[in-house]
Structures are given as structure tokens and as C-alpha cells.
Amino acid sequence: MMPLTLANVGEDNIIKRIGGNPEVKRHLENLGFVVGGNVRVISALGGNVIVNVKETRVAISEEMARKIMV
């Protein structure tokens, strides 16, 4: 298991765990990040990542990406 920040660009990953307080978890779930879901990093720039999750492109900060374990 590793944080999403370390995932390779263009590689499909399965979300294994979502950390953070309940508010952060709920926010990420609302964006489509759910345990067991697929996520693909489209690009990473200065720690911030753009990912494909549930057929949608989402940009998240490095801080948020560190809470998503794949």
C-alpha cells in the first residue's frame, strides 16, 4: 500500500484505504474516491495530482492525495 502521490502516471490503481478525519473522508467520497474504486493518475505537478476517478477528472492537492492509499 502506498499513498496516491507515489502512484505512476497512467497506471490504474485500486483505492485500498482513505485516511483523514470524517470531514475529509466524506469530501473525498463525494468526489468519487471510495475504497475498492479505480483511480488513475493523469498528471502530477508539484505534488498536486489530476486523477481519473469514476470516469471524471478530478484535481486534488498533495495533502489530499497523501490520504488516499492505493
PQR file with spaces between the fields and no chain letter, atoms N, CA, C, O and H, PARSE charges and radii, in Angstrom:
ATOM       1  N    MET     1       0.842   -1.188    0.000 -0.4000 1.5000
ATOM       2  CA   MET     1       0.000    0.000    0.000 -0.0000 2.0000
ATOM       3  C    MET     1       0.881    1.244    0.000  0.5500 1.7000
ATOM       4  O    MET     1       1.892    1.309    0.700 -0.5500 1.4000
ATOM       5  N    MET     2       0.475    2.232   -0.804 -0.4000 1.5000
ATOM       6  CA   MET     2       1.241    3.479   -0.877 -0.0000 2.0000
ATOM       7  C    MET     2       0.263    4.638   -1.100  0.5500 1.7000
ATOM       8  O    MET     2      -0.846    4.431   -1.593 -0.5500 1.4000
ATOM       9  H    MET     2      -0.346    2.179   -1.372  0.4000 1.0000
ATOM      10  N    PRO     3       0.674    5.848   -0.738 -0.5600 1.5000
ATOM      11  CA   PRO     3      -0.206    6.986   -0.997  0.2800 2.0000
ATOM      12  C    PRO     3      -0.317    7.269   -2.495  0.5500 1.7000
ATOM      13  O    PRO     3       0.591    6.958   -3.265 -0.5500 1.4000
ATOM      14  N    LEU     4      -1.413    7.848   -2.884 -0.4000 1.5000
ATOM      15  CA   LEU     4      -1.671    8.164   -4.296 -0.0000 2.0000
ATOM      16  C    LEU     4      -0.568    9.043   -4.885  0.5500 1.7000
ATOM      17  O    LEU     4      -0.325    9.002   -6.091 -0.5500 1.4000
ATOM      18  H    LEU     4      -2.150    8.101   -2.258  0.4000 1.0000
ATOM      19  N    THR     5       0.101    9.835   -4.047 -0.4000 1.5000
ATOM      20  CA   THR     5       1.174   10.720   -4.526 -0.0000 2.0000
ATOM      21  C    THR     5       2.327    9.925   -5.144  0.5500 1.7000
ATOM      22  O    THR     5       3.083   10.471   -5.948 -0.5500 1.4000
ATOM      23  H    THR     5      -0.096    9.868   -3.067  0.4000 1.0000
ATOM      24  N    LEU     6       2.477    8.646   -4.784 -0.4000 1.5000
ATOM      25  CA   LEU     6       3.576    7.825   -5.304 -0.0000 2.0000
ATOM      26  C    LEU     6       3.159    6.949   -6.486  0.5500 1.7000
ATOM      27  O    LEU     6       3.997    6.254   -7.059 -0.5500 1.4000
ATOM      28  H    LEU     6       1.863    8.202   -4.131  0.4000 1.0000
ATOM      29  N    ALA     7       1.884    6.973   -6.855 -0.4000 1.5000
ATOM      30  CA   ALA     7       1.400    6.147   -7.965 -0.0000 2.0000
ATOM      31  C    ALA     7       1.963    6.652   -9.288  0.5500 1.7000
ATOM      32  O    ALA     7       2.176    7.852   -9.465 -0.5500 1.4000
ATOM      33  H    ALA     7       1.203    7.538   -6.389  0.4000 1.0000
ATOM      34  N    ASN     8       2.200    5.735  -10.206 -0.4000 1.5000
ATOM      35  CA   ASN     8       2.726    6.093  -11.520 -0.0000 2.0000
ATOM      36  C    ASN     8       1.639    6.702  -12.399  0.5500 1.7000
ATOM      37  O    ASN     8       0.487    6.269  -12.372 -0.5500 1.4000
ATOM      38  H    ASN     8       2.028    4.760  -10.062  0.4000 1.0000
ATOM      39  N    VAL     9       2.017    7.704  -13.172 -0.4000 1.5000
ATOM      40  CA   VAL     9       1.088    8.341  -14.107 -0.0000 2.0000
ATOM      41  C    VAL     9       0.632    7.322  -15.148  0.5500 1.7000
ATOM      42  O    VAL     9       1.446    6.586  -15.706 -0.5500 1.4000
ATOM      43  H    VAL     9       2.953    8.056  -13.194  0.4000 1.0000
ATOM      44  N    GLY    10      -0.670    7.287  -15.402 -0.4000 1.5000
ATOM      45  CA   GLY    10      -1.222    6.405  -16.419 -0.0000 2.0000
ATOM      46  C    GLY    10      -1.521    4.992  -15.952  0.5500 1.7000
ATOM      47  O    GLY    10      -2.020    4.175  -16.725 -0.5500 1.4000
ATOM      48  H    GLY    10      -1.331    7.885  -14.949  0.4000 1.0000
ATOM      49  N    GLU    11      -1.221    4.699  -14.703 -0.4000 1.5000
ATOM      50  CA   GLU    11      -1.419    3.351  -14.168 -0.0000 2.0000
ATOM      51  C    GLU    11      -2.731    3.282  -13.395  0.5500 1.7000
ATOM      52  O    GLU    11      -3.049    4.178  -12.614 -0.5500 1.4000
ATOM      53  H    GLU    11      -0.815    5.363  -14.075  0.4000 1.0000
ATOM      54  N    ASP    12      -3.499    2.200  -13.623 -0.4000 1.5000
ATOM      55  CA   ASP    12      -4.736    2.003  -12.855 -0.0000 2.0000
ATOM      56  C    ASP    12      -4.394    1.493  -11.463  0.5500 1.7000
ATOM      57  O    ASP    12      -3.554    0.607  -11.303 -0.5500 1.4000
ATOM      58  H    ASP    12      -3.241    1.472  -14.258  0.4000 1.0000
ATOM      59  N    ASN    13      -5.050    2.056  -10.466 -0.4000 1.5000
ATOM      60  CA   ASN    13      -4.847    1.636   -9.081 -0.0000 2.0000
ATOM      61  C    ASN    13      -6.206    1.424   -8.419  0.5500 1.7000
ATOM      62  O    ASN    13      -7.203    2.037   -8.801 -0.5500 1.4000
ATOM      63  H    ASN    13      -5.732    2.775  -10.596  0.4000 1.0000
ATOM      64  N    ILE    14      -6.226    0.551   -7.429 -0.4000 1.5000
ATOM      65  CA   ILE    14      -7.434    0.322   -6.638 -0.0000 2.0000
ATOM      66  C    ILE    14      -7.267    1.057   -5.316  0.5500 1.7000
ATOM      67  O    ILE    14      -6.226    0.936   -4.671 -0.5500 1.4000
ATOM      68  H    ILE    14      -5.417    0.053   -7.119  0.4000 1.0000
ATOM      69  N    ILE    15      -8.270    1.809   -4.906 -0.4000 1.5000
ATOM      70  CA   ILE    15      -8.215    2.526   -3.638 -0.0000 2.0000
ATOM      71  C    ILE    15      -8.381    1.508   -2.508  0.5500 1.7000
ATOM      72  O    ILE    15      -9.384    0.796   -2.442 -0.5500 1.4000
ATOM      73  H    ILE    15      -9.116    1.907   -5.430  0.4000 1.0000
ATOM      74  N    LYS    16      -7.382    1.449   -1.620 -0.4000 1.5000
ATOM      75  CA   LYS    16      -7.401    0.466   -0.536 -0.0000 2.0000
ATOM      76  C    LYS    16      -7.882    1.074    0.786  0.5500 1.7000
ATOM      77  O    LYS    16      -8.543    0.412    1.587 -0.5500 1.4000
ATOM      78  H    LYS    16      -6.568    2.027   -1.674  0.4000 1.0000
ATOM      79  N    ARG    17      -7.531    2.359    0.997 -0.4000 1.5000
ATOM      80  CA   ARG    17      -7.905    2.983    2.263 -0.0000 2.0000
ATOM      81  C    ARG    17      -7.924    4.496    2.080  0.5500 1.7000
ATOM      82  O    ARG    17      -7.157    5.056    1.297 -0.5500 1.4000
ATOM      83  H    ARG    17      -6.994    2.897    0.347  0.4000 1.0000
ATOM      84  N    ILE    18      -8.813    5.140    2.818 -0.4000 1.5000
ATOM      85  CA   ILE    18      -8.875    6.598    2.804 -0.0000 2.0000
ATOM      86  C    ILE    18      -8.716    7.080    4.235  0.5500 1.7000
ATOM      87  O    ILE    18      -9.494    6.725    5.120 -0.5500 1.4000
ATOM      88  H    ILE    18      -9.437    4.685    3.454  0.4000 1.0000
ATOM      89  N    GLY    19      -7.694    7.894    4.440 -0.4000 1.5000
ATOM      90  CA   GLY    19      -7.407    8.396    5.786 -0.0000 2.0000
ATOM      91  C    GLY    19      -7.997    9.773    6.004  0.5500 1.7000
ATOM      92  O    GLY    19      -8.759   10.282    5.182 -0.5500 1.4000
ATOM      93  H    GLY    19      -7.062    8.182    3.721  0.4000 1.0000
ATOM      94  N    GLY    20      -7.627   10.368    7.132 -0.4000 1.5000
ATOM      95  CA   GLY    20      -8.098   11.713    7.443 -0.0000 2.0000
ATOM      96  C    GLY    20      -9.301   11.696    8.366  0.5500 1.7000
ATOM      97  O    GLY    20      -9.836   10.640    8.702 -0.5500 1.4000
ATOM      98  H    GLY    20      -7.008    9.954    7.800  0.4000 1.0000
ATOM      99  N    ASN    21      -9.716   12.894    8.771 -0.4000 1.5000
ATOM     100  CA   ASN    21     -10.871   12.996    9.668 -0.0000 2.0000
ATOM     101  C    ASN    21     -12.162   12.723    8.889  0.5500 1.7000
ATOM     102  O    ASN    21     -12.146   12.710    7.658 -0.5500 1.4000
ATOM     103  H    ASN    21      -9.281   13.752    8.498  0.4000 1.0000
ATOM     104  N    PRO    22     -13.271   12.507    9.587 -0.5600 1.5000
ATOM     105  CA   PRO    22     -14.531   12.180    8.897  0.2800 2.0000
ATOM     106  C    PRO    22     -14.932   13.193    7.830  0.5500 1.7000
ATOM     107  O    PRO    22     -15.503   12.825    6.803 -0.5500 1.4000
ATOM     108  N    GLU    23     -14.638   14.455    8.068 -0.4000 1.5000
ATOM     109  CA   GLU    23     -14.978   15.507    7.100 -0.0000 2.0000
ATOM     110  C    GLU    23     -14.194   15.322    5.796  0.5500 1.7000
ATOM     111  O    GLU    23     -14.753   15.428    4.705 -0.5500 1.4000
ATOM     112  H    GLU    23     -14.175   14.754    8.902  0.4000 1.0000
ATOM     113  N    VAL    24     -12.898   15.044    5.926 -0.4000 1.5000
ATOM     114  CA   VAL    24     -12.035   14.825    4.762 -0.0000 2.0000
ATOM     115  C    VAL    24     -12.484   13.581    4.007  0.5500 1.7000
ATOM     116  O    VAL    24     -12.573   13.592    2.780 -0.5500 1.4000
ATOM     117  H    VAL    24     -12.444   14.957    6.813  0.4000 1.0000
ATOM     118  N    LYS    25     -12.770   12.502    4.748 -0.4000 1.5000
ATOM     119  CA   LYS    25     -13.214   11.252    4.122 -0.0000 2.0000
ATOM     120  C    LYS    25     -14.500   11.476    3.333  0.5500 1.7000
ATOM     121  O    LYS    25     -14.643   11.000    2.206 -0.5500 1.4000
ATOM     122  H    LYS    25     -12.698   12.493    5.745  0.4000 1.0000
ATOM     123  N    ARG    26     -15.436   12.209    3.941 -0.4000 1.5000
ATOM     124  CA   ARG    26     -16.716   12.480    3.283 -0.0000 2.0000
ATOM     125  C    ARG    26     -16.491   13.305    2.016  0.5500 1.7000
ATOM     126  O    ARG    26     -17.103   13.033    0.984 -0.5500 1.4000
ATOM     127  H    ARG    26     -15.320   12.596    4.856  0.4000 1.0000
ATOM     128  N    HIS    27     -15.621   14.303    2.088 -0.4000 1.5000
ATOM     129  CA   HIS    27     -15.325   15.150    0.932 -0.0000 2.0000
ATOM     130  C    HIS    27     -14.749   14.303   -0.213  0.5500 1.7000
ATOM     131  O    HIS    27     -15.158   14.450   -1.365 -0.5500 1.4000
ATOM     132  H    HIS    27     -15.124   14.524    2.927  0.4000 1.0000
ATOM     133  N    LEU    28     -13.802   13.424    0.111 -0.4000 1.5000
ATOM     134  CA   LEU    28     -13.191   12.578   -0.910 -0.0000 2.0000
ATOM     135  C    LEU    28     -14.208   11.595   -1.489  0.5500 1.7000
ATOM     136  O    LEU    28     -14.204   11.329   -2.691 -0.5500 1.4000
ATOM     137  H    LEU    28     -13.470   13.305    1.047  0.4000 1.0000
ATOM     138  N    GLU    29     -15.080   11.056   -0.631 -0.4000 1.5000
ATOM     139  CA   GLU    29     -16.129   10.152   -1.112 -0.0000 2.0000
ATOM     140  C    GLU    29     -17.064   10.876   -2.074  0.5500 1.7000
ATOM     141  O    GLU    29     -17.479   10.313   -3.087 -0.5500 1.4000
ATOM     142  H    GLU    29     -15.083   11.272    0.345  0.4000 1.0000
ATOM     143  N    ASN    30     -17.393   12.116   -1.755 -0.4000 1.5000
ATOM     144  CA   ASN    30     -18.269   12.911   -2.633 -0.0000 2.0000
ATOM     145  C    ASN    30     -17.624   13.154   -3.989  0.5500 1.7000
ATOM     146  O    ASN    30     -18.321   13.310   -4.992 -0.5500 1.4000
ATOM     147  H    ASN    30     -17.056   12.573   -0.931  0.4000 1.0000
ATOM     148  N    LEU    31     -16.294   13.186   -4.025 -0.4000 1.5000
ATOM     149  CA   LEU    31     -15.574   13.361   -5.292 -0.0000 2.0000
ATOM     150  C    LEU    31     -15.474   12.048   -6.068  0.5500 1.7000
ATOM     151  O    LEU    31     -15.087   12.043   -7.237 -0.5500 1.4000
ATOM     152  H    LEU    31     -15.727   13.059   -3.211  0.4000 1.0000
ATOM     153  N    GLY    32     -15.823   10.936   -5.416 -0.4000 1.5000
ATOM     154  CA   GLY    32     -15.791    9.639   -6.087 -0.0000 2.0000
ATOM     155  C    GLY    32     -14.706    8.700   -5.597  0.5500 1.7000
ATOM     156  O    GLY    32     -14.558    7.596   -6.121 -0.5500 1.4000
ATOM     157  H    GLY    32     -16.137   10.941   -4.467  0.4000 1.0000
ATOM     158  N    PHE    33     -13.939    9.128   -4.588 -0.4000 1.5000
ATOM     159  CA   PHE    33     -12.884    8.267   -4.037 -0.0000 2.0000
ATOM     160  C    PHE    33     -13.479    7.348   -2.986  0.5500 1.7000
ATOM     161  O    PHE    33     -13.711    7.760   -1.850 -0.5500 1.4000
ATOM     162  H    PHE    33     -14.059   10.025   -4.162  0.4000 1.0000
ATOM     163  N    VAL    34     -13.728    6.094   -3.371 -0.4000 1.5000
ATOM     164  CA   VAL    34     -14.282    5.115   -2.435 -0.0000 2.0000
ATOM     165  C    VAL    34     -13.389    3.875   -2.423  0.5500 1.7000
ATOM     166  O    VAL    34     -12.803    3.512   -3.443 -0.5500 1.4000
ATOM     167  H    VAL    34     -13.540    5.759   -4.295  0.4000 1.0000
ATOM     168  N    VAL    35     -13.293    3.235   -1.267 -0.4000 1.5000
ATOM     169  CA   VAL    35     -12.478    2.029   -1.124 -0.0000 2.0000
ATOM     170  C    VAL    35     -12.978    0.984   -2.109  0.5500 1.7000
ATOM     171  O    VAL    35     -14.176    0.716   -2.200 -0.5500 1.4000
ATOM     172  H    VAL    35     -13.770    3.530   -0.439  0.4000 1.0000
ATOM     173  N    GLY    36     -12.033    0.396   -2.848 -0.4000 1.5000
ATOM     174  CA   GLY    36     -12.387   -0.596   -3.856 -0.0000 2.0000
ATOM     175  C    GLY    36     -12.560    0.016   -5.234  0.5500 1.7000
ATOM     176  O    GLY    36     -12.648   -0.704   -6.229 -0.5500 1.4000
ATOM     177  H    GLY    36     -11.060    0.613   -2.774  0.4000 1.0000
ATOM     178  N    GLY    37     -12.609    1.344   -5.300 -0.4000 1.5000
ATOM     179  CA   GLY    37     -12.780    2.041   -6.569 -0.0000 2.0000
ATOM     180  C    GLY    37     -11.476    2.147   -7.343  0.5500 1.7000
ATOM     181  O    GLY    37     -10.389    2.014   -6.782 -0.5500 1.4000
ATOM     182  H    GLY    37     -12.537    1.929   -4.492  0.4000 1.0000
ATOM     183  N    ASN    38     -11.605    2.387   -8.633 -0.4000 1.5000
ATOM     184  CA   ASN    38     -10.443    2.550   -9.514 -0.0000 2.0000
ATOM     185  C    ASN    38     -10.027    4.011   -9.565  0.5500 1.7000
ATOM     186  O    ASN    38     -10.873    4.906   -9.561 -0.5500 1.4000
ATOM     187  H    ASN    38     -12.489    2.495   -9.089  0.4000 1.0000
ATOM     188  N    VAL    39      -8.733    4.248   -9.614 -0.4000 1.5000
ATOM     189  CA   VAL    39      -8.226    5.615   -9.772 -0.0000 2.0000
ATOM     190  C    VAL    39      -6.980    5.558  -10.643  0.5500 1.7000
ATOM     191  O    VAL    39      -6.143    4.670  -10.482 -0.5500 1.4000
ATOM     192  H    VAL    39      -8.046    3.522   -9.618  0.4000 1.0000
ATOM     193  N    ARG    40      -6.859    6.514  -11.574 -0.4000 1.5000
ATOM     194  CA   ARG    40      -5.695    6.596  -12.447 -0.0000 2.0000
ATOM     195  C    ARG    40      -5.146    8.018  -12.391  0.5500 1.7000
ATOM     196  O    ARG    40      -5.885    8.984  -12.579 -0.5500 1.4000
ATOM     197  H    ARG    40      -7.540    7.235  -11.705  0.4000 1.0000
ATOM     198  N    VAL    41      -3.846    8.138  -12.130 -0.4000 1.5000
ATOM     199  CA   VAL    41      -3.196    9.452  -12.110 -0.0000 2.0000
ATOM     200  C    VAL    41      -2.976    9.896  -13.555  0.5500 1.7000
ATOM     201  O    VAL    41      -2.311    9.205  -14.327 -0.5500 1.4000
ATOM     202  H    VAL    41      -3.246    7.352  -11.977  0.4000 1.0000
ATOM     203  N    ILE    42      -3.538   11.056  -13.919 -0.4000 1.5000
ATOM     204  CA   ILE    42      -3.376   11.620  -15.259 -0.0000 2.0000
ATOM     205  C    ILE    42      -2.095   12.456  -15.315  0.5500 1.7000
ATOM     206  O    ILE    42      -1.303   12.335  -16.250 -0.5500 1.4000
ATOM     207  H    ILE    42      -4.078   11.617  -13.292  0.4000 1.0000
ATOM     208  N    SER    43      -1.905   13.298  -14.308 -0.4000 1.5000
ATOM     209  CA   SER    43      -0.665   14.064  -14.228 -0.0000 2.0000
ATOM     210  C    SER    43      -0.411   14.488  -12.794  0.5500 1.7000
ATOM     211  O    SER    43      -1.336   14.584  -11.988 -0.5500 1.4000
ATOM     212  H    SER    43      -2.548   13.396  -13.548  0.4000 1.0000
ATOM     213  N    ALA    44       0.847   14.740  -12.488 -0.4000 1.5000
ATOM     214  CA   ALA    44       1.255   15.189  -11.163 -0.0000 2.0000
ATOM     215  C    ALA    44       2.166   16.392  -11.345  0.5500 1.7000
ATOM     216  O    ALA    44       3.141   16.336  -12.094 -0.5500 1.4000
ATOM     217  H    ALA    44       1.599   14.662  -13.144  0.4000 1.0000
ATOM     218  N    LEU    45       1.847   17.468  -10.663 -0.4000 1.5000
ATOM     219  CA   LEU    45       2.621   18.700  -10.798 -0.0000 2.0000
ATOM     220  C    LEU    45       2.849   19.298   -9.416  0.5500 1.7000
ATOM     221  O    LEU    45       1.903   19.744   -8.767 -0.5500 1.4000
ATOM     222  H    LEU    45       1.055   17.514  -10.055  0.4000 1.0000
ATOM     223  N    GLY    46       4.075   19.308   -8.974 -0.4000 1.5000
ATOM     224  CA   GLY    46       4.393   19.887   -7.674 -0.0000 2.0000
ATOM     225  C    GLY    46       3.635   19.236   -6.531  0.5500 1.7000
ATOM     226  O    GLY    46       3.281   19.898   -5.555 -0.5500 1.4000
ATOM     227  H    GLY    46       4.844   18.945   -9.502  0.4000 1.0000
ATOM     228  N    GLY    47       3.386   17.940   -6.651 -0.4000 1.5000
ATOM     229  CA   GLY    47       2.683   17.235   -5.584 -0.0000 2.0000
ATOM     230  C    GLY    47       1.182   17.161   -5.801  0.5500 1.7000
ATOM     231  O    GLY    47       0.536   16.206   -5.369 -0.5500 1.4000
ATOM     232  H    GLY    47       3.673   17.402   -7.444  0.4000 1.0000
ATOM     233  N    ASN    48       0.619   18.170   -6.473 -0.4000 1.5000
ATOM     234  CA   ASN    48      -0.807   18.130   -6.773 -0.0000 2.0000
ATOM     235  C    ASN    48      -1.032   17.148   -7.911  0.5500 1.7000
ATOM     236  O    ASN    48      -0.212   17.046   -8.823 -0.5500 1.4000
ATOM     237  H    ASN    48       1.144   18.946   -6.824  0.4000 1.0000
ATOM     238  N    VAL    49      -2.150   16.424   -7.854 -0.4000 1.5000
ATOM     239  CA   VAL    49      -2.390   15.411   -8.879 -0.0000 2.0000
ATOM     240  C    VAL    49      -3.744   15.600   -9.552  0.5500 1.7000
ATOM     241  O    VAL    49      -4.711   16.048   -8.934 -0.5500 1.4000
ATOM     242  H    VAL    49      -2.816   16.507   -7.113  0.4000 1.0000
ATOM     243  N    ILE    50      -3.786   15.249  -10.821 -0.4000 1.5000
ATOM     244  CA   ILE    50      -5.049   15.182  -11.552 -0.0000 2.0000
ATOM     245  C    ILE    50      -5.285   13.707  -11.796  0.5500 1.7000
ATOM     246  O    ILE    50      -4.435   13.009  -12.349 -0.5500 1.4000
ATOM     247  H    ILE    50      -3.001   14.885  -11.322  0.4000 1.0000
ATOM     248  N    VAL    51      -6.457   13.239  -11.376 -0.4000 1.5000
ATOM     249  CA   VAL    51      -6.759   11.813  -11.487 -0.0000 2.0000
ATOM     250  C    VAL    51      -8.064   11.588  -12.219  0.5500 1.7000
ATOM     251  O    VAL    51      -8.916   12.474  -12.294 -0.5500 1.4000
ATOM     252  H    VAL    51      -7.148   13.806  -10.928  0.4000 1.0000
ATOM     253  N    ASN    52      -8.206   10.396  -12.753 -0.4000 1.5000
ATOM     254  CA   ASN    52      -9.460    9.932  -13.319 -0.0000 2.0000
ATOM     255  C    ASN    52     -10.086    9.022  -12.280  0.5500 1.7000
ATOM     256  O    ASN    52      -9.502    8.004  -11.910 -0.5500 1.4000
ATOM     257  H    ASN    52      -7.515    9.676  -12.691  0.4000 1.0000
ATOM     258  N    VAL    53     -11.260    9.378  -11.810 -0.4000 1.5000
ATOM     259  CA   VAL    53     -11.961    8.543  -10.847 -0.0000 2.0000
ATOM     260  C    VAL    53     -13.421    8.506  -11.269  0.5500 1.7000
ATOM     261  O    VAL    53     -14.037    9.557  -11.448 -0.5500 1.4000
ATOM     262  H    VAL    53     -11.735   10.205  -12.110  0.4000 1.0000
ATOM     263  N    LYS    54     -13.980    7.321  -11.429 -0.4000 1.5000
ATOM     264  CA   LYS    54     -15.364    7.154  -11.884 -0.0000 2.0000
ATOM     265  C    LYS    54     -15.642    7.960  -13.154  0.5500 1.7000
ATOM     266  O    LYS    54     -16.623    8.701  -13.225 -0.5500 1.4000
ATOM     267  H    LYS    54     -13.480    6.468  -11.284  0.4000 1.0000
ATOM     268  N    GLU    55     -14.770    7.810  -14.157 -0.4000 1.5000
ATOM     269  CA   GLU    55     -14.935    8.476  -15.459 -0.0000 2.0000
ATOM     270  C    GLU    55     -14.906   10.000  -15.382  0.5500 1.7000
ATOM     271  O    GLU    55     -15.344   10.667  -16.319 -0.5500 1.4000
ATOM     272  H    GLU    55     -13.974    7.209  -14.099  0.4000 1.0000
ATOM     273  N    THR    56     -14.405   10.555  -14.300 -0.4000 1.5000
ATOM     274  CA   THR    56     -14.358   12.007  -14.131 -0.0000 2.0000
ATOM     275  C    THR    56     -12.933   12.415  -13.787  0.5500 1.7000
ATOM     276  O    THR    56     -12.233   11.715  -13.055 -0.5500 1.4000
ATOM     277  H    THR    56     -14.049   10.013  -13.539  0.4000 1.0000
ATOM     278  N    ARG    57     -12.514   13.556  -14.325 -0.4000 1.5000
ATOM     279  CA   ARG    57     -11.197   14.090  -13.954 -0.0000 2.0000
ATOM     280  C    ARG    57     -11.348   14.975  -12.733  0.5500 1.7000
ATOM     281  O    ARG    57     -12.212   15.849  -12.680 -0.5500 1.4000
ATOM     282  H    ARG    57     -13.082   14.125  -14.919  0.4000 1.0000
ATOM     283  N    VAL    58     -10.491   14.731  -11.753 -0.4000 1.5000
ATOM     284  CA   VAL    58     -10.532   15.496  -10.507 -0.0000 2.0000
ATOM     285  C    VAL    58      -9.111   15.928  -10.165  0.5500 1.7000
ATOM     286  O    VAL    58      -8.174   15.133  -10.242 -0.5500 1.4000
ATOM     287  H    VAL    58      -9.788   14.021  -11.796  0.4000 1.0000
ATOM     288  N    ALA    59      -8.962   17.198   -9.784 -0.4000 1.5000
ATOM     289  CA   ALA    59      -7.667   17.694   -9.325 -0.0000 2.0000
ATOM     290  C    ALA    59      -7.702   17.752   -7.802  0.5500 1.7000
ATOM     291  O    ALA    59      -8.622   18.319   -7.213 -0.5500 1.4000
ATOM     292  H    ALA    59      -9.723   17.844   -9.721  0.4000 1.0000
ATOM     293  N    ILE    60      -6.699   17.165   -7.176 -0.4000 1.5000
ATOM     294  CA   ILE    60      -6.629   17.213   -5.715 -0.0000 2.0000
ATOM     295  C    ILE    60      -5.231   17.624   -5.278  0.5500 1.7000
ATOM     296  O    ILE    60      -4.251   17.417   -5.994 -0.5500 1.4000
ATOM     297  H    ILE    60      -5.951   16.704   -7.654  0.4000 1.0000
ATOM     298  N    SER    61      -5.162   18.207   -4.094 -0.4000 1.5000
ATOM     299  CA   SER    61      -3.889   18.677   -3.553 -0.0000 2.0000
ATOM     300  C    SER    61      -3.047   17.499   -3.094  0.5500 1.7000
ATOM     301  O    SER    61      -3.550   16.390   -2.911 -0.5500 1.4000
ATOM     302  H    SER    61      -5.958   18.375   -3.513  0.4000 1.0000
ATOM     303  N    GLU    62      -1.770   17.754   -2.913 -0.4000 1.5000
ATOM     304  CA   GLU    62      -0.854   16.727   -2.425 -0.0000 2.0000
ATOM     305  C    GLU    62      -1.312   16.225   -1.056  0.5500 1.7000
ATOM     306  O    GLU    62      -1.250   15.030   -0.769 -0.5500 1.4000
ATOM     307  H    GLU    62      -1.362   18.655   -3.062  0.4000 1.0000
ATOM     308  N    GLU    63      -1.769   17.145   -0.222 -0.4000 1.5000
ATOM     309  CA   GLU    63      -2.246   16.794    1.126 -0.0000 2.0000
ATOM     310  C    GLU    63      -3.390   15.779    1.059  0.5500 1.7000
ATOM     311  O    GLU    63      -3.402   14.804    1.811 -0.5500 1.4000
ATOM     312  H    GLU    63      -1.821   18.116   -0.454  0.4000 1.0000
ATOM     313  N    MET    64      -4.349   16.009    0.160 -0.4000 1.5000
ATOM     314  CA   MET    64      -5.471   15.081   -0.008 -0.0000 2.0000
ATOM     315  C    MET    64      -4.993   13.768   -0.605  0.5500 1.7000
ATOM     316  O    MET    64      -5.415   12.694   -0.174 -0.5500 1.4000
ATOM     317  H    MET    64      -4.340   16.801   -0.451  0.4000 1.0000
ATOM     318  N    ALA    65      -4.108   13.851   -1.603 -0.4000 1.5000
ATOM     319  CA   ALA    65      -3.622   12.650   -2.284 -0.0000 2.0000
ATOM     320  C    ALA    65      -2.869   11.736   -1.321  0.5500 1.7000
ATOM     321  O    ALA    65      -2.879   10.516   -1.483 -0.5500 1.4000
ATOM     322  H    ALA    65      -3.765   14.723   -1.953  0.4000 1.0000
ATOM     323  N    ARG    66      -2.219   12.324   -0.325 -0.4000 1.5000
ATOM     324  CA   ARG    66      -1.477   11.525    0.664 -0.0000 2.0000
ATOM     325  C    ARG    66      -2.415   10.695    1.538  0.5500 1.7000
ATOM     326  O    ARG    66      -1.997    9.687    2.109 -0.5500 1.4000
ATOM     327  H    ARG    66      -2.210   13.315   -0.194  0.4000 1.0000
ATOM     328  N    LYS    67      -3.680   11.108    1.647 -0.4000 1.5000
ATOM     329  CA   LYS    67      -4.651   10.410    2.483 -0.0000 2.0000
ATOM     330  C    LYS    67      -5.294    9.227    1.759  0.5500 1.7000
ATOM     331  O    LYS    67      -5.966    8.400    2.374 -0.5500 1.4000
ATOM     332  H    LYS    67      -4.019   11.926    1.183  0.4000 1.0000
ATOM     333  N    ILE    68      -5.076    9.159    0.433 -0.4000 1.5000
ATOM     334  CA   ILE    68      -5.664    8.074   -0.354 -0.0000 2.0000
ATOM     335  C    ILE    68      -4.597    7.014   -0.581  0.5500 1.7000
ATOM     336  O    ILE    68      -3.585    7.266   -1.236 -0.5500 1.4000
ATOM     337  H    ILE    68      -4.530    9.832   -0.067  0.4000 1.0000
ATOM     338  N    MET    69      -4.833    5.827   -0.034 -0.4000 1.5000
ATOM     339  CA   MET    69      -3.870    4.732   -0.155 -0.0000 2.0000
ATOM     340  C    MET    69      -4.309    3.775   -1.256  0.5500 1.7000
ATOM     341  O    MET    69      -5.469    3.366   -1.322 -0.5500 1.4000
ATOM     342  H    MET    69      -5.655    5.622    0.498  0.4000 1.0000
ATOM     343  N    VAL    70      -3.351    3.424   -2.125 -0.4000 1.5000
ATOM     344  CA   VAL    70      -3.669    2.510   -3.242 -0.0000 2.0000
ATOM     345  C    VAL    70      -2.766    1.279   -3.174  0.5500 1.7000
ATOM     346  O    VAL    70      -2.870    0.389   -4.019 -0.5500 1.4000
ATOM     347  H    VAL    70      -2.409    3.756   -2.072  0.4000 1.0000
